[in-house]
Amino acid sequence: MKDCILTFRSQTAASKATRYLKKTGVKVRVVSVDPSVTSKGCGWGVSFDCESADWIKNKLDARGISYGEILSGGI
C-alpha cells in the first residue's frame, strides 16, 4: 500500500476533509507538509492509500471541499 497526500492551505481545511472522509469509511489522517514541496506552499495535508485518490477527490468535489495537489508517495 502506497500513501499519498492531498494538500490543503490550512489545518482547518485538512481537518474538515478528514472528518468528512472518515464518515464515509476511508482511513485518512491529517499530516503536516513542508510548504516547499508543494507548488502553492500548502502546509497541511490528508494522508491516504493512493489507490483511493480518484474516489477521494470525487467525494471532496461533490461536497465542495477545496484542496490542492496530490503528493504521490507521501513526503
GIGI-V433774 format. One record per backbone hydrogen bond with DSSP energy under -1.0 kcal/mol. CO is the residue of the C=O (numbers start at 1). NH is the residue of the N-H. Records with the same first field share a line. If there is no record, write none. Layout:
BEGIN
CO=NH / NH
END
This chain:
BEGIN
2=50
4=48
5=71
6=46
7=68
8=44
10=14
11=15
12=16
13=17
14=18
15=19
16=20
17=21
18=22
19=23
21=26
22=25
29=47
31=45
34=37
35=38
43=33
44=8
45=31
46=6
47=29
48=4
49=52
50=53
52=56
53=57
54=58
55=59
56=60
57=61
58=62
59=63
60=65
69=7
71=5 / 74
END
